[in-house]
Amino acid sequence: MTEMMDSESESNRSGGDILNSENAGKFSLKAWERYCEEVRSDAARRREVSERCMTFGTVSMRYGMKIIGEPDEHGYPVYIALHGGGNDPGGRVNDQQWRHMGVYYKDSVKNGIYVNPRGVRDTWDTHANPESFPLYDRLIENLAVFYGADLNRVYLMGFSAGGDGVYLVGPRMADRFAALHMSAGHPNHGSLVNLYHTPIQLQVGMNDFAYNRNQETVRYEQYLDRLQRRDPDGYIHNVYVHVDKPHNFRDNAAEPQTVLADNTVWLSCGQVTRRSVDSNAVHFLEQFTRNPLPMRLIWELKNRKRAKMRACESFYWLRVPKEITTGKVIVRLCREENRIVVERDDTQGRAQVLLNDDMLDLDRPVTIVYPEKTRKAGRTALSAETTGMSRQSARAAEKVLTSAEATEKIPLPAETTTKDGAEKSGGDAIIRHADITSRTVQCIRSEKMILETLRERGDRNFMFSVCIDL
């Protein structure tokens, strides 16, 4: 199925910004170093860091910060802790809770950067206003550039309204975090589908009756169980219900705490069974390190609506235009076959895959395989806008082969929706076995793409040299 590139595309390999595997890696390293120097030399960025206050539009995010211990060879892990409070005209309670969160989990951190942001407005969703999301991006980038934070060990945690914040922020920025911890918050019927690669721990008091937090937390445990049954290699989660505790309980204690032994039995019939566990939030989080380049992604696009002010259009190595806020994209990479397998694409062919040499062999043709119903004709893997080349050269660089007679079958997962909007598995798949088509592209690495993805994400782990349209 492979054709050689023609003479015009071969000549483009050696010109301008075209890279090979070795110099693409070197260019990426130097680009990151230059980017960090540029950020550190920016007077506005230095002022943000010294004043611990960032502004986006009409709102500002203040934050407290403690550096604890020494960095390891990868840098400092980061613990972002969201305070309680919420809907608080005047902000007095939120200010008090913000100060309290400055110490609440801190003593559990033995090595790392402990950060407690102040909610940008005194609303119930104080941690998840539209402006909050680009400010979290900015905060994480500043911590990496100015303090050597390890971008693969950034953790998000919160209590009460801060727990609401974890539910709201975590799924919308799941590729930013290594793991999440939520205590005493309410899920507000939010989806957790995007947490395929982001472990989460939920905790609640058994007697936390306000807004039905206690039962909702166990229902979300069952929701996560369903997601994990459908995709057993993801959705790591843990849930503790603290026996006889109200809204407040110890999720920062060094000593064991008493929790229900069987949450589902308690929810169904009220039976209380007990066990002792380590419920310390930091102890759960610090087990995990983010894999920035997982081989399979599940991206639910409706979560983007609240985070629409982010500049970022990508999720791990998938990219979709910001205006698309419905449907899903599910794609996996196969290293041995050098393939991209599109399991589901609800974007009408507007999704893109971003690649670097750690993911596939970019010197060999890459085959894209997908069900017939998801394939859109006329897509080009290397646009002139993407590579900076002429349109003629970009067209010559790609050789597309379509096989309508392909016999490979791709099973797709079934999905239904619960009354609270949570997805569950069950029944036959929407498409149990679909005939597929395939096409093959020859990748061309681009300096422009590396720089574009670096500036979009501000994360050295999300620098890509190739962009392929699905």
N, C-alpha and C positions, 0 to 999 in steps of 0.2 A: 504493500500500500504506500510505499515511500517513493517520492520523486526527488531527484536532485534539484537544488536551486539553480536558476538560470544564471547566466553570466552577469547580468546587471545586479542581481541581489548579491552575488558573490563579491562583486567589487565594492558594494556598500559595506561589507563586513569590515573592511580595513580603513574606511574613511570616517572622519568626524567623531561621533560619540559612540561608535559601535565597539563592543567589548567582547573579550573571551572570558572563560571561567576564571582564570587567574587574575587578570587585571580588573574584573568586575568586583572581586572580593577586596582587592587593594583600594579600588576607587571608593567602595562603600565605607571602608574604614577611615580613609582620609576625609570623606564627605562628612561623616559623623564628627570627627575631630574639628573640622572647620565650622560645622554647625554649632557645636558647643562653644567654640571661641566667639562666634558671632553673637550668640545669646548672652554670654558672660560680658561681652563688651557693650551691650545695649543698656543705656542708662535707665530706661524705663523698667527693664527686667531686674536690674540690680536694685532699684528702688522697691519693687514688689517684694523682693526677697528680704531686704533689710527692714521694711515696715511690716512684713507679713500681712499684706493686704493686696488683693488683686481686684481689678475692676473690669466688668464687661457691660457695655451699654450704660444703664442707669444704676446698676447695683454693684456692690462690692462684697467680696468674700474675705473676711478676716480669718486668721487661723493662729493657733498656738502651736509650738513645736518644741520637742525635746529630742536631743541626740543622745542615745544611750549606748555605751560600749564602743567597740571599734569595728570597722567594716571588715568583712572577710574578703577573699579574692574576687568576689563578684560585686562587692559594694554592700550598702546597708539595705536590709529589708525595711519596708515602710508599712506602718499601721495607721490607717486613716479612720478616726473614731468620730462618729456622728452623735451629737447631743440630743437629749430629750427636750420636750416643750411643745413646739408646734404652733397652733393657732393662738397667738398671744399679742393682742393689740398693745403697743407700747414697748414690747420686747423685754420686759423685766425678767420674766420667767426664763425666756430663751437665753438671756445673758447669764443668768445664774447657772442654768444647766450647761451652758458652753464652758464656763469656768470649771464646773465640776467634772466635765468630760476631759478636761486637761490633766486630771490625775486618775480618773476612774480605772482605766485599764493599764495605765503607764507602768505600774510596778511589776506587772506580769511580763513586760518586755525586757529581756536581758541584753539584747543587742539589736539596735535598729533606730529608725526615725519614727517618733510618735507624733502624729499630727491631729489636731482637733479643729476642724473648720467650723466657723459660725454660719448658720443658715443665712441665706441672702435676703430673705423676707420673713416676717413673723406670721406665716401662714401655716396651715396644717402640713403642707408639703414643703416645709422650710428648706429641706435639703435637696429638693428636686424641682425647683423652679426651672423654666427653660434656660435661664442664664447659668444655672448651677453646672450644667454639663460641660460647656467649654471651659469653665473655671476649674473643674476637676482635671481636665486635660492639661491645662496650664500649670496647675499645682504639681502634678506628677512629673511633667517635663522639667519644671524648675528644680524639683528635688533631685532628679537624675543629673542635670547639668551642673548645678551649684554644690550639691552635697554627695554626689556619687551613689545615689540610690540605685538598687538593683531593680530594673524594670520588670524582671520576672518574679519578683517577690513583693508585690504591692497588694496589701490586704485592706478590705473594707469591712467595718464593723459599726454597730450602733445599737442604742437602747431606746425603747419607747418611740418617740418621734424619729429618733435615729434609726430604729429598726424599720419604721416605715420607709426611711430613706434608703436603707439597704435593699428592700424589696423594689423600690422605684429606680434606683441608680444601677444596681448590680446587673440586671438583665440587659439594660441599655448600653452598658459599657463593659460587658462581660469579658471581652478580650483584653481589657486593661488590668484585670485583677487575677491573682493566683488563687484566691479563695474569699468567701464571704462569711460573716457571722451576723445573725439577726437575733436580737432579744426584745421581747415585749412589744413588738410592733404588729401592725395589721397589714395583710397582703393587698387589700383593696382590689381584689379580683384580678390582680396582675398576672401575666404569663411569666413562667420561668423556663420556657422552651430554650432560650438562648444560653442557659447555664449548662449546656452539654459538657463543656470542658472546665466549668468553674464550680468546684465543691462549695457547698453551703451548709451551715449549721443553723438550726432554728431552736430557740429556747423561749419558754413562756411559763408563767405561774399557773398552777392548776386552778386557782381561784381568781384569775384575772378575767372577770366577767365583762368588763367594759368593752363595748363593740364586739363582744363574743370572741375576744382575742384567743382565749384558751382553746376553744373548739376549732376555730379557723386555723390555728397553727397545726393541729393534728390533721385537719383536712388537707392542708398543704403538704404534710408528710405523705399522705396517701396519694396526692397528685404527683409528687416527686417519685414515689414508688412506681406509679404507672408509667411515667416517662422513662424510668430506668428499666422497667420490664421491656419496653419497646426498643430501647437502645442500651443494652446492658454494659457497654464499655464506657458509659458516661453517667452524668447526673449523680455524682457522689454526694451524699447528704447524710445528715445526722440530726435527730430531733430529741430534745429533752423537755419534759413537762415536770416542773418542780412541785413536789407533793406539798399540798396545803399552803402554798405561797400565793400571795396576791400579785399585784403588778410588779413589785420589786422582789428580786431574789439575787442570789450570789452567782454571777457568771464570771466573776473575776477572782474567785477564791483559790487559794493554794490547796486547801483541804477538800476532800470529796463532799459532794452534795447528794441529797436524796431526791430521786426522780422516779417517775412511773416506770415500771418494768415493761408494761404493755400499753402503749398509748391508744391503740385501736380498741382494745377491750374497754378501757375507761370511756372512750367516746361513745361506744355503742350501748354500754349498760351501767357505766358509773363505777365499775369495780376498780379499786385502788390496789395496785401491787407496787412494791418498792424495790429499788436497787440503789447502790452508791456508785457515783461516777465522778470523773474529773470533768467538770463543766466549764473549766476556764476557757474563755474565748480565744485568748492568744495561743494557748496550747493546741487548740484545734487548727488554727490558721497556719501556724508555723510549720506544719507538716508538709505543706504544699508549695510547689514551684510551678509557675506558669509554663506551659509549652506554647510558645508563640506560633508554631507552625504545625498544628495537628493535621493528621492526614484526612480527616473528614470533618465537615462543618455543617451545622444546622443553624440557619439564620432566619428568624421570624421578623419580618420587616415592620409590623405594626408598632413595635416598641420604639421606633424612631420618632414618632409624632411628638412626644413630650420633649425629646432631645434635639429638636429641629434646629437649634442655634449652633450646634457643633459644626465645625468646618469639615469634619471627617465624613467621608462617604463609604468607608471600608469597615469590614469586620474580619479580623485576622487577615486572611489573604483573598477574601471576596470583596468586590466593590460593586455597588449599585447606586445609581443617581439618587440624590436626596429626596426628590419629589415622589419616589415610589415608596409608599408606606403601607402596602397590603401584601399578603401572600408570604411565601417562603422560598428560600433557596437552600437546597441540600446538595452538596458536591463532595466527592472524595477523590483523593489522589492515589494512584497505584504506582509505586516506584519501579517495581520489577518490569511491568509492562509499559512504563513511561506514558501513563494514561491519566486523563481527567474524566471521571465518570459523573455525569450530571444525573442525580436521582430525581431532582425536582427543581423546576425553575418557573416561578410565577411572575417573572418580570417582563414577559414578552420578548425575551432574548436580549435584555439590556444589562444583564449581569456580566461581570468580568472576573477573571482569575488572575491574580498577581503572583508571579513566580520569581524565585531566585535559585541559585545552584544548590542550596540545601534541600530542595524539595523534589525536583525532577532533574533528569539529565538534559540540560538545555542544548547540548550539542547534538542530540539525536532528535528526530521528529517526535512531536508530542501528539498523541491521538486523543481526540475528544469523543466520548461515547455518551449517548443520551437517548431516552425514549422518543419515539417519533413525535408524540404530541408536544414535546418541549422544544423541538428543534425549530429554529427560525432561519429561513434562507437569507442569503445575502449578507451575512455577518463577516467581518474581516478581523483577523486576529491581531493585526498590527496596523492601526490607523496612522495617518500622517500626524495627527495631533498627539498621539501616544508616543511615537518614536522621534518626532522631529525631522523625519525624512520626507522626501517628496512623495506625493500620492502614488506616482508611478513606481517608485522603488518599494514602497510599502506593499503595493499589490503584488509585485514580483517576488517579494520575500515570502509570501505565503502560498503554499500549494494545498488546496482543499480537496479531499477525496471523500465522496459520500457513498455509503454502501446501504442501499435500501433493502438489500436482501440479507443483511446481517442476521444471524440466528441467535446471538446472545440475548438472554432475558435478564431484566433488572427488576427484582421485586421492590415495590415501594410500600412504606408503612401505612397502615390505616390510621385515621384520626377521627375522633368525635369530640364534642364539646360538652362539658358539664354545665350545670345551671350557673355556676359562678365564673364561667368563661375559661376554666382550666381544661387543657386538652387531656384526653386519655386514649389508651389503646383499646382495640376490641373490634370484632367482626372481620370480614375479609378486607384486604387492602383495596384502596381505590383503584390501583392498577397492579394486579398481582403479577402478571408477566406481560410486559410490553415489548413489541418489536422495537429495535433500536436502529439508529443510524450513527455513522461516525464520520469524522473528518480528521485529517492530519495536517498539522502546521509545523513549519520550521521556525524556531524562536530566534529572535535577534535581540541581544542584550543592549540596553540603552542607558547611557549616563543620565539623560533627561528623566527617564522613568525612576531611576534611583533617587535623584534629587527631588522629584515630585512627591514620591511616597514618603521620603524623609520629612519634608516640610508639612505634609498632610498629617502625619502621625507624631512626629517628634520622638520617635522610638527607634533605636538602632536595630531592634529585632524585626521591624516592619519596613525594611528597605528592600525593594523589589526591582529587578532589572527588566522584567518582561511583563506585558499586559496582554491577555488573550480575551477577546470577546466570546462569550458563549452564545 
